[in-house]
Amino acid sequence: MSIGKKQFMEYYVEQARNGNVSLFLGAGISTSVGLPTWAILLKPCAEQMGVQINNNMDLFLLAQYYANEYGYSALKRVINNSINKLNDNSTLVDKLLELNFKSIWTTNYDKVIENNLMRKKVLTNSIYDDKDLSNTISTNRVNIYKMNGDIANLDRIVITQKDIENYHENHEMLLTFFKRELVVNSFLFLGYSFTDEVVLSCLASVNRCLEESANYHFTIMKQKDDPEFLYFVKDLEIRYHIRVLLIDDYDELPEILCQLREAINKKNIFFSGVFERLEFLEDSFAELFLKSLTSELLKHQYHIYTGYGRNFGNYLCGSSIQYMLENNMEIDRYLIMRPFLQTMTKEEKKVHRNMLITECKFSIFMFGQSPKDGTYVNSTGMLKEYEIAKDLGKIIIPIGCTGYTAVEIWNDVKKNITLYPYLEKYIDILAIPINKQKVEQLVNVILQILKDCS
């Protein structure tokens, strides 16, 4: 039984927003960057032995035969020559890595996932041996569990029938971690053929234990005009709790991933703001307005992202945390704080800003006062964030009444209001002076803009 696209997207987005998603990436993902499939990888081995590879061949057994005949060192040289390549840029992998996953599991040996995350300036932690599990880090980086090993350590890869037969004994702890994650998270399997007995046995074990309480997992596959394929799809759901989204062509996959990313991000709001010292009226307004705004946003399940601009970050995050504590909400889920380090270079700050803004559909700009030579000037950092938000096509909401850089941005938006049709009815309200501004009205206008653009 397959699942419809609408149902698939709704379920995945809900799980992703709750932080309950893991990715499982198979060999099909690596082939998107030109790396060989298992069959092509082992083709030189088959040719050397005079064996013809067919669709029903057990490739682990083929690798075992080759190792028996020519030695494990020869087998590993074949693998190293085919996989250890530098050209692994992938638009598809880039899109996958924006799906708000908790961790990544893979049977691939290559460095495609790590290298693409590195280019995004995302820290990773590769785990390909049970002993590596003690280094698992749940914050600040992505854990990549490489179930069959890594090209960097060919002595420990899983490639032959003997490796498979000894897998449960050699990787007992890794399988325990995998089963735990199958219990608590929903997996999205991509580029995976579901022929690996190690993975299938873990799925079966979890479902046997939990029965109907077991999580449902998902995969995306190309439709086949073949009765056996339909039985296969049905079997995945019944025995392994894996629901299949069928597509006509894999060319549709990037667009589906983009739609998922946009749906996940539509509740994410980036706040750009900073101030050094405000007048009494401005300061009172900032405290009251941010407390009221964050309360309403969190009540409506929005996620707040911030680079924790000086003083502004205290008001924004303090109000948010207070509301979440009072309402028993998970702080780490709804408030994402990524402060700038003073030691960051200009390029590092640019990358940092891009990372924050990319993950959000909305960008709200407030205040923007920075100290310089004993006086105060408008923040150039906020202007840079505004330019990034424009370039990325984000929904921009400048709170002009807060002055400083925010009013600069407001003036530019109003001058080009045709580019921001969602603000046409509200642009003047956003700039009503603070001494005449009604906090409740301003908060309601922002909520309406968010609703109109969702």
N, C-alpha and C positions, 0 to 999 in steps of 0.2 A: 504494500500500500504506500503510495507516494503522498507527499504533503503539498498543499497549494502554496504559491509564493507569498501571498498575503499572510497566511497563517504562520509560515516559516519566519518571515521578517518580524512579525509582531512578537513571537515567542523569543527569538534571538535577541531583539532589541531590549526586551524586558529583562532577560537574564544578564545581558551585557551591562545595563545600567545598574544592576544590583551587584555587579562584580563577580558573577558566577559562571564565567565562560572560560573555557580552555580551547586552544587550537591543537589539532593533530594533523600534521602535514606529512604527506607521503611522497613517493618518488615523482608523482605527476607534477608537483610544484617545482622540483629541481629541473625537470625537463623544460620548464618555461624559460630557463636561462641557457638552454643548450646542453645541459648535462645528460648523459645517457640513461635510458631506462635500464632496469636490471637485465633484461634480455640482451640489449645491445652491449651493456657492460661486460657480460660474460660471453659474448659472441666470439672474441679471439680465443677464449679457452675452448669453446665447443669446436671451433675450426681446427685447432691444434690436435684435438682428440678425434677428429673425424665424426663428430656428432652433429645432428641437425636439431636446432632449437624449434620447438613447436609450442602452441598455446597451452598445452596441458603439462608441459614439462615442469618438474620440481626444480627450481633454480638453486635452492640450497643444496640439493642432492648433486646437481651438476657441478657446483663449486667444490663439493666434497670429493667427487671423482677426480677433478683436476688437481686438487691438493694431494690426493693419494698418489697420483701419477707423477706430478712434477714438483711437489712440495709447497708448503704454505707460503714460503718466501716468493715464489714465482706468482702465486695467486695474488698476493698483496701488491706486487709490482704492477700487475695488470690494473688493479683497482686504483692505485695511486696515479698512474699515468692517465687514467680516464677521468678522474674526479678532481684531482688537486689542481684546479684552474682558478685564475684570478678574475676572469670576466663573468661576474655573477650579478650585474645590475638587472633588476627585474621590476617592471611596473606592477605586475600582478602581485609579487611578494610585497611591494610597498603598500599596495591597497589592503592586503591581508593584515599587515602589521599595524593598521589603524583601526582595528575592530574591537578595541577595548578588552582584550583577552587578559586572563590572569597569568597564564603560563603557556608554554608551547611544548608539545611532545612530538617527536619525529622518529622515523626509522631511517632517515637519511644520514649518510656519513659526512656530507659536504658542509661547507661553511656559508652557504647561501643565506640562511636566516640570520646568523650572527653578523655577517658583513653588511647586509641591508639595514639591520638595526643600528650598526655602528655608524653608517652614513647618516642616519637620523639622529645621531648623538644620544642614543639610548643605551644605557649600560646593560650588559648581559652576564649571565652566570651559566656556563655550560656544564651539564652533569651527564657523564657518559659511563660512570662506574659507580657501584654502590658506595665506595669510599668517598665519592664526591658529595653524597647526600648531606653530609655534616656541614657543608658549605652553602646549603640552600639558604637564600636570602629572600624574604617575602616583601621587602620594601626597597625602593630606590633602583630596582633593576628587574629585568625579565629573566626568569628561569627557563632554560631550554634543556629539556630532558631528551637525550639522544639514546634511544633504547637499543639501537644496534651498534653504538660506538661512534667514534669520530675519526676523521681522516688524519688527525694529528697523532693518533695512537693506534696504528694498524694492528698492533699485537693484541688489542682488546676488542676488535670489531667482531660482530656476529655475521658470518658469511657462509659457513658450511653447515651441513646436516648435523654434524657433531656439536657445533655451537648451539643449534636449536635444541637438540636433545638435552644439553646441559644448562639451558638458559635458566630454568627455574631454580636450579641449585646455585648457579653463579651470580644470579641477579635477584635474589629473594627480596632484598630490601627495596630495590627499584620497583619491582612489581607490586609491593605493598603500597608504596607511594602512588603508583598509577591507579590501583584499585580505589584508594582513598579519594583520589581526585575524580574518578568516575562516579563515586557516591555523592560528592558534594557539588560538583560542577556539571554543566552541560557542555559537551564537546562538539565542536564543528570539525568534522573530518573532511579534508580536501586533498585531492591528488592521491587518494589511498584506495587500494583495490579490495580490501577486506579478504585477503587470502592468507594472512599471517596468523598462524595458530596461536602464537603468544598473545597477541592483542585480543583475538576472538575468545580465547579461554578466559581472559580477565573479564571481558564483558559478560560472558556466560556465567562466570562465578558470582559477579555482583548481582546479576538478575536472578540467579537461583536463590540467593540469600534474601534479597529485598522484594522479589516478585513484583507486584504491581506498584510498589513504592519506589522502584528504581527510577532514576532520572531518564528522560528521553534525550538522546543525542541526535545530531543532524549531519547530513552530508549532501553534497550537490553532485549529481551525475548526469551524463548525457543520455538522453532517451535512446533505447534500442528497440528495433522492430523484431523482437525475439521473445517467444513465450517463456523460455528459460530465464531470461533477464527479469521478467515480471515476477516470476516465482522467487528469484534471488532477492529482489527489492522487498517483497512481502516477508521473506524469511529474516531479513535484517531487522525489520520492525518487531516481529513476533518473538524471535529468540534473543535479540541483542538490544532492543529498544532504540534502534536507529531509524529515524524517519528520513526519507530521501526526497529532496527537491529535484525533480527531473527537468532538464532544459534541453532545447533542441540542438544547441551547439555550445561548445566551451567558450566561444567568442562572447557569449552573454555574461560570463562570469565576472569580468571587471566591472561591468555596469551594475550587477547585483551587489558587488562589494561596495561600490560607491554609494548606492542607495542605503545599504546597511549603515555605513559610516555616517551619512547625513542624518538618518533616523536616530542613531545613537547620540549624535552631537546636538540635536535640536533642543535638548534640555540643558545644555552647557552654556554658561555665560562667563565671558572674560571681563574682569574689572580692571580698568587702567586708571590709576590715580596716585597722587603723591602731594603732600604738603609739608612744609617745615613749621610754619607758625601762622595761625589764622586769627583774625579779629574775633572778638567775643561772639558776635552775631553769626559769623560764618562757622565758627567752631560748634556752637550750639546746634545750628542747622545740620552740620555734618553728622553729629552724633545722633540726633533725632531721626534724620532722613535715612541714614544707613541702617539704623535699628529697625525702622518700619519696613524698609525695602527688603532687607534680608529675611525678615520674618515672613513676609508675603511670598517671596521667592521659594523659600524652603517649604512653606506650607503647600505650595504647588509643585513640589518635588523637583525644583531646578537645582543644578549643580553649579557651585560658585568656584571659579578659577581666578587666581591672583598671583602676581609676582611680588606681592606684599610691599607695595610702595611705602616709603617712609611715612609714619604716622597714620596715613590713610589706611594702611594695612591693619593697624591696631583697631581702628573703628570698625572696619569691614569684618574682620575675622572675629573680633571680640563679640560683636553683636550676633554673628552667625553661630559661634560656639555656644553662647548663652542660650539661644533659642533651641539648638539641637540637644543640649543637656536637659533642658526643661521638657522636651518632647521625645526623649529617648530615641534620638536619631543617631546613626553611625556617622561620626564626624569625618572620618577618612573618606567616606563615600561621597559626601555632599560638599565638602570643602577641600579644594586642592590648592595647597599653598606651595609655590615654588619660588622662593626669594632669589634675588640676584646677589651673587657674591661680589664683594668689592674688588676682588682680584681678577674678575672676568675681563677679557679683552673685548674690543668692540665687536669682533666677529663672533665671539662666544655669546655676547649679549643678544646679538641678532638671531643666532640659532635658538637661544633660550626663548626669546619673544615669539619666534615662529612656532615653536613647539606648543607653547601655551595657547596661542590664538588659533592654530590649526585645529585643536581639539574642541573648539567652541563654535556654535552657530552665531552667537551674539557677542558684541563688544560694546561695553558701556564705559564712557569716558567722563571722569569727574575731577574737578580741581586741576592740579598740575603746577604746583608752586615749588621751585627749587632755590636753595641758597647759592649766592655767588658774590664774592667780594664784598661781604657785609650787607648785601641787599638781597632781594628776591627776584627771580626771573621765571619765565614760563619754562616748563620741563620739555627739553628736546626729546627725552626718552619716550614721553607720551606721544609726541608727534610721529616718532618712528613706529610706534605701535599702531597708530592710526593709519599710516601708510601701508603697513603689513596687512591690517584688517581690510583695507580697500582692495589691495592686490589679491587677497584670498576670497574676495566676494562675500565678506561677512556682513551681517545685519548690524549697522552702526547706530548707537544711540548716544549722542553727546548731550550731557546735562549742562547746558550753557549757563544756567543760573549760578553754577558753582565757580565761574570765572576762570582766570588764568589760562592754561592750555586748553581746557575744556571749551571755553568760549571761542578760542581760535578755531577749534575743530568745528564748533557749532556754526560759526560764520562761513566756513568753507562748505559745510553741508548745505546750509540754506542757499548759498550762492549757486549751488549745483543741485537744487532740490529735485529736479527731474530724475536724477540718478538714485534718489531715495524716496520713491513714491509712498512707501509705508510711513514716512514722517510728515507728509504734506499737511495732514490735519492737526498734527501735534507739535510741529517745530517751534512755534511761538510760545507754547506753554512751557516748553523745556527751558526757556530763557527768561521767564518772569523773574524779576529780582527777588532775592531771598527774603527781603522784608515784606514782600507782598505774596510770596509763594506759599501755597498751602501744601504741606507735606502729603496729606492723604490724596489730594488731587494728582500730585506729581507721581506718586507711587502707582495710582490707578492707571495713569496714562502709560507708564512703562509696562505695566502688566498687559494693557490692551495691545500695545505694539508687539509684545512677545506673542500674544495670542494670534494677532493678525498674521504674523509671519511664520507661525508654526504649521 
